[in-house]
Amino acid sequence: MKTIVTLTLNPAVDKSTTADQIIPDQKLRCAAPKFEPGGGGINVSRALKRMGADSLAIFPAGGPAGTLLRELLTQEHIAQRAVETAGHTRENFIVVDASNGQQYRFGMPGTPLSDQEQQQVLSTLQSLPTAPDFLVISGSLPPGVEPDFLVQVVRAAKAAGTKVIIDTSGPALQQVLAEGVYLAKPNVGELSKLTGAEELDTAGATQAARQLVQQGQAEIVVVSLGPRGACVVTKELTDYVPAPAVKKRSTVGAGDSMVAGMVYGLSTGFAIREMARLGVACGTAATMNPGTELFKKADVDRLYQWLRQTMAGAV
């Protein structure tokens, strides 16, 4: 098994609950809250654990919520290195209206990271005993962190022989891609902003992904098409993976689960096509569970086998 490190610069504790019905201006009685570790790379590490793969999660953390975040990860047996911060780790809030199944997601601002704290994150990555095979950088940037910081991280990782997998958005994604990565997973909206297109259909997204590969911005581009699945592009391959039809309960963590499935596939020697199928299976399986529950391994196995059988005729 290859070694995997995840980096989450804007982690959170996700607090979720259910109310019988959400009505304005009334006191709403909710079910007992559930607390889970959150943030892009942290969710990737959690999903990898469900697939049977270990990883090291690196993230900044501070205050009572930061302590809780570390405890929650310990409970899930996730190896971790936390960089202590002066600011408190953010908490997000998710409420499900039981009367209609609608979900309300309240995302709080991230904790600003000082220049010194950012350098501590970089030092933590550089002080690892051995360079990891894969570095997964996932999630948004907190206040005070410029995209150039991610460029520094990517340069150092590539210099050490690590393959970088990026799942972020906006200027951060644009600048990291200009540096060049191993795999990028933009969604259609993010790809539209990268290319300056007002909107992209599947064919347009495929062409835009191919352009990124040809320009050397990524060796592999997997474009998330939401309920339509994904397209995967390399220099030698262009393929489309449909998403299995399932009853969706929540989309929280679906993108992170997709990344985890792909990283697991890459780390265990899957061919590119099979890696993308496993990613779609993980992402789809995550939508079958409420709140921030991610996926069940049994659902992933079933959906992956369905994709393999359905696409058996693909060349």
C-alpha positions as CSV (number, residue, x, y, z in Angstrom):
1,M,0.0,0.0,0.0
2,K,1.3,3.5,-0.9
3,T,1.5,6.2,1.8
4,I,-1.1,8.9,1.8
5,V,-1.1,12.3,3.5
6,T,-4.1,14.7,3.5
7,L,-3.9,18.4,4.1
8,T,-6.9,20.4,5.3
9,L,-6.3,24.1,5.9
10,N,-9.9,24.9,6.8
11,P,-11.1,22.1,9.0
12,A,-14.4,22.1,11.0
13,V,-16.5,20.2,13.5
14,D,-19.8,19.4,11.8
15,K,-22.8,19.5,14.1
16,S,-25.9,18.0,12.7
17,T,-29.4,17.4,14.0
18,T,-33.0,16.9,12.9
19,A,-36.2,19.0,13.6
20,D,-39.7,17.8,13.0
21,Q,-40.4,20.8,10.9
22,I,-38.5,24.1,10.3
23,I,-40.8,27.0,10.9
24,P,-39.7,30.7,11.1
25,D,-39.9,32.5,14.4
26,Q,-40.7,29.4,16.4
27,K,-38.6,27.6,19.0
28,L,-37.7,24.3,17.2
29,R,-37.0,21.2,19.3
30,C,-34.3,19.2,17.7
31,A,-32.9,15.7,18.1
32,A,-29.7,15.1,20.0
33,P,-26.8,16.6,18.0
34,K,-24.2,14.5,16.2
35,F,-20.6,15.7,16.0
36,E,-18.3,14.7,13.3
37,P,-14.9,15.9,12.0
38,G,-15.1,17.8,8.8
39,G,-13.2,19.6,6.1
40,G,-12.0,18.4,2.7
41,G,-8.8,16.4,3.4
42,I,-10.1,15.2,6.8
43,N,-13.2,13.7,5.1
44,V,-10.9,12.1,2.5
45,S,-8.9,10.5,5.4
46,R,-12.2,9.3,7.0
47,A,-13.4,7.8,3.8
48,L,-10.1,6.1,3.1
49,K,-10.3,4.5,6.5
50,R,-13.7,3.1,5.5
51,M,-12.1,1.6,2.4
52,G,-9.4,-0.1,4.6
53,A,-6.6,2.4,3.9
54,D,-4.6,4.4,6.4
55,S,-3.5,8.0,5.9
56,L,-2.1,10.8,7.9
57,A,-4.3,13.9,8.3
58,I,-2.5,17.2,8.7
59,F,-4.6,20.3,9.7
60,P,-4.5,23.4,11.9
61,A,-6.7,23.3,15.1
62,G,-7.4,25.6,18.0
63,G,-9.7,26.1,20.9
64,P,-12.3,23.7,22.3
65,A,-13.6,22.8,18.9
66,G,-10.0,22.0,17.8
67,T,-9.7,19.7,20.8
68,L,-13.0,18.0,19.9
69,L,-11.9,17.7,16.3
70,R,-8.7,15.8,17.3
71,E,-10.7,13.6,19.7
72,L,-13.2,12.7,17.0
73,L,-10.5,11.7,14.6
74,T,-8.8,9.6,17.3
75,Q,-12.1,7.8,17.8
76,E,-12.1,7.0,14.1
77,H,-8.5,5.8,14.4
78,I,-7.2,8.4,12.0
79,A,-3.5,9.2,12.3
80,Q,-3.1,12.9,12.6
81,R,-0.7,15.8,13.1
82,A,-2.4,19.0,14.2
83,V,-0.8,22.4,14.1
84,E,-1.9,24.4,17.1
85,T,-3.5,27.8,16.2
86,A,-4.4,30.9,18.2
87,G,-7.9,31.0,16.6
88,H,-10.6,28.5,17.3
89,T,-11.5,25.8,14.8
90,R,-14.8,26.6,13.1
91,E,-18.1,24.7,13.7
92,N,-20.6,24.1,10.9
93,F,-24.3,23.4,11.5
94,I,-26.6,21.1,9.5
95,V,-30.3,20.7,10.2
96,V,-32.7,18.2,8.4
97,D,-36.4,19.1,8.3
98,A,-38.0,15.7,9.0
99,S,-41.3,16.7,7.4
100,N,-39.8,16.9,3.9
101,G,-36.3,15.7,4.1
102,Q,-34.8,19.0,3.1
103,Q,-31.4,19.8,4.5
104,Y,-30.2,23.2,5.7
105,R,-26.4,23.7,5.8
106,F,-24.8,26.6,7.7
107,G,-21.1,27.0,7.0
108,M,-19.2,29.2,9.4
109,P,-16.2,31.3,8.5
110,G,-12.8,29.7,8.8
111,T,-10.2,30.5,11.3
112,P,-7.5,32.9,10.1
113,L,-4.0,31.4,9.9
114,S,-1.1,33.7,10.7
115,D,2.1,33.6,8.6
116,Q,3.8,31.8,11.5
117,E,1.0,29.2,11.6
118,Q,1.2,28.7,7.9
119,Q,4.9,28.1,8.1
120,Q,4.3,25.5,10.9
121,V,2.0,23.7,8.5
122,L,4.7,23.7,5.8
123,S,7.3,22.6,8.3
124,T,5.0,19.7,9.5
125,L,4.8,18.5,5.9
126,Q,8.5,18.8,5.3
127,S,9.4,17.1,8.6
128,L,7.7,13.8,7.8
129,P,10.2,10.9,8.1
130,T,9.6,9.9,4.5
131,A,7.9,11.8,1.6
132,P,4.4,10.3,1.0
133,D,3.5,8.7,-2.3
134,F,0.3,10.9,-2.4
135,L,-0.5,14.3,-1.0
136,V,-4.2,15.1,-1.1
137,I,-5.0,18.9,-0.8
138,S,-8.7,19.3,-0.4
139,G,-11.0,22.0,0.8
140,S,-11.2,25.8,0.9
141,L,-8.6,28.2,2.1
142,P,-9.2,30.0,5.5
143,P,-8.9,33.8,5.9
144,G,-5.3,35.0,5.8
145,V,-4.1,32.2,3.5
146,E,-3.2,33.2,-0.1
147,P,-3.2,30.8,-3.0
148,D,0.6,31.2,-3.2
149,F,0.9,29.2,0.0
150,L,-0.6,26.2,-1.7
151,V,1.8,26.7,-4.6
152,Q,4.7,26.5,-2.0
153,V,3.2,23.2,-0.7
154,V,2.9,21.7,-4.1
155,R,6.4,22.7,-5.2
156,A,7.9,21.1,-2.1
157,A,5.8,18.0,-2.5
158,K,6.7,17.5,-6.1
159,A,10.4,18.2,-5.4
160,A,10.2,15.3,-2.9
161,G,8.7,13.0,-5.5
162,T,5.1,13.1,-4.1
163,K,2.1,13.0,-6.4
164,V,-0.2,15.8,-5.6
165,I,-4.0,15.5,-5.8
166,I,-5.9,18.8,-5.6
167,D,-9.6,19.4,-4.9
168,T,-10.2,23.1,-4.2
169,S,-11.7,26.0,-6.2
170,G,-11.2,29.6,-7.3
171,P,-7.9,31.3,-7.5
172,A,-6.3,28.6,-5.4
173,L,-7.2,25.9,-7.9
174,Q,-6.0,28.1,-10.8
175,Q,-2.6,28.9,-9.3
176,V,-2.0,25.3,-8.2
177,L,-2.8,24.0,-11.7
178,A,-0.4,26.5,-13.2
179,E,2.2,24.8,-11.1
180,G,1.1,21.3,-12.3
181,V,-0.3,18.4,-10.3
182,Y,-0.8,14.7,-10.7
183,L,-4.6,14.7,-10.5
184,A,-7.3,17.4,-10.3
185,K,-11.0,16.9,-9.6
186,P,-12.9,20.1,-10.5
187,N,-16.6,20.1,-10.9
188,V,-18.3,21.6,-14.0
189,G,-18.7,25.0,-12.3
190,E,-15.1,25.2,-11.2
191,L,-14.0,24.1,-14.7
192,S,-16.2,26.8,-16.3
193,K,-14.4,29.5,-14.2
194,L,-11.0,28.1,-15.1
195,T,-11.7,28.3,-18.8
196,G,-13.8,31.4,-18.7
197,A,-16.8,29.7,-20.2
198,E,-20.3,30.8,-19.0
199,E,-21.3,27.2,-18.7
200,L,-20.2,23.8,-20.0
201,D,-22.1,20.7,-21.1
202,T,-20.5,17.3,-20.9
203,A,-18.7,17.6,-24.2
204,G,-17.4,21.0,-23.3
205,A,-16.2,19.8,-19.9
206,T,-14.4,17.0,-21.5
207,Q,-12.7,19.3,-24.0
208,A,-11.8,21.7,-21.2
209,A,-10.3,18.9,-19.2
210,R,-8.3,17.7,-22.2
211,Q,-6.9,21.2,-22.5
212,L,-5.7,21.2,-18.9
213,V,-3.9,17.9,-19.6
214,Q,-2.3,19.1,-22.8
215,Q,-1.0,22.2,-21.1
216,G,0.6,20.1,-18.4
217,Q,-1.5,21.4,-15.6
218,A,-2.5,17.9,-14.5
219,E,-1.7,14.4,-15.6
220,I,-5.2,13.3,-14.8
221,V,-8.3,15.4,-14.7
222,V,-11.6,13.9,-13.3
223,V,-14.5,16.3,-13.8
224,S,-17.4,15.7,-11.4
225,L,-20.6,16.0,-13.2
226,G,-22.8,15.6,-10.2
227,P,-25.8,13.2,-10.7
228,R,-24.5,12.5,-14.3
229,G,-21.3,10.9,-13.0
230,A,-17.8,12.0,-14.1
231,C,-15.5,12.2,-17.1
232,V,-11.8,11.2,-16.7
233,V,-9.1,12.6,-19.1
234,T,-5.4,11.8,-19.5
235,K,-3.1,12.1,-22.5
236,E,-4.1,8.6,-23.6
237,L,-7.6,8.3,-22.3
238,T,-11.0,10.0,-22.4
239,D,-13.8,8.1,-20.6
240,Y,-17.2,8.8,-19.1
241,V,-18.5,7.1,-15.9
242,P,-22.2,7.4,-15.3
243,A,-23.5,7.7,-11.7
244,P,-25.7,4.9,-10.6
245,A,-29.3,5.9,-9.7
246,V,-29.8,5.9,-6.0
247,K,-32.1,7.5,-3.5
248,K,-30.2,10.6,-2.4
249,R,-30.4,11.8,1.3
250,S,-27.5,14.1,1.5
251,T,-24.7,15.4,-0.8
252,V,-22.4,16.4,2.1
253,G,-19.0,14.7,1.7
254,A,-19.9,13.2,-1.7
255,G,-17.0,15.0,-3.4
256,D,-14.5,14.1,-0.7
257,S,-15.7,10.5,-0.8
258,M,-15.2,10.5,-4.6
259,V,-11.6,11.8,-4.1
260,A,-11.0,9.1,-1.5
261,G,-12.2,6.4,-3.8
262,M,-9.8,7.6,-6.5
263,V,-6.9,7.9,-4.2
264,Y,-7.5,4.4,-2.8
265,G,-7.7,3.1,-6.4
266,L,-4.4,4.8,-7.3
267,S,-2.6,3.6,-4.2
268,T,-3.6,0.0,-4.8
269,G,-2.7,-0.1,-8.5
270,F,-6.1,0.3,-10.2
271,A,-6.1,1.2,-13.9
272,I,-7.3,4.8,-14.5
273,R,-10.7,3.7,-15.7
274,E,-11.2,1.5,-12.7
275,M,-10.0,4.3,-10.4
276,A,-12.6,6.7,-11.8
277,R,-15.3,4.1,-11.4
278,L,-14.4,3.5,-7.8
279,G,-14.4,7.2,-7.2
280,V,-17.9,7.6,-8.6
281,A,-19.1,4.6,-6.6
282,C,-17.8,6.2,-3.4
283,G,-19.3,9.6,-4.2
284,T,-22.7,8.1,-5.1
285,A,-22.7,5.9,-2.0
286,A,-22.1,8.9,0.2
287,T,-25.3,10.5,-1.1
288,M,-27.3,7.6,0.2
289,N,-26.7,8.5,3.9
290,P,-28.2,11.4,5.8
291,G,-26.2,14.3,7.3
292,T,-22.4,14.0,7.2
293,E,-22.2,10.3,7.4
294,L,-20.1,9.7,4.3
295,F,-20.6,6.2,2.8
296,K,-21.0,2.6,3.8
297,K,-18.4,0.2,2.3
298,A,-21.1,-2.3,1.4
299,D,-22.8,0.3,-0.8
300,V,-19.5,1.2,-2.5
301,D,-18.8,-2.5,-3.3
302,R,-22.3,-3.0,-4.8
303,L,-22.2,0.2,-6.9
304,Y,-18.7,-0.4,-8.1
305,Q,-19.6,-3.9,-9.3
306,W,-22.7,-2.5,-11.0
307,L,-20.5,0.1,-12.8
308,R,-18.0,-2.6,-13.9
309,Q,-20.8,-4.8,-15.3
310,T,-22.6,-1.9,-17.0
311,M,-19.4,-0.7,-18.6
312,A,-17.9,-4.1,-19.4
313,G,-18.1,-3.3,-23.1
314,A,-16.0,-0.1,-22.7
315,V,-12.7,-0.2,-24.4
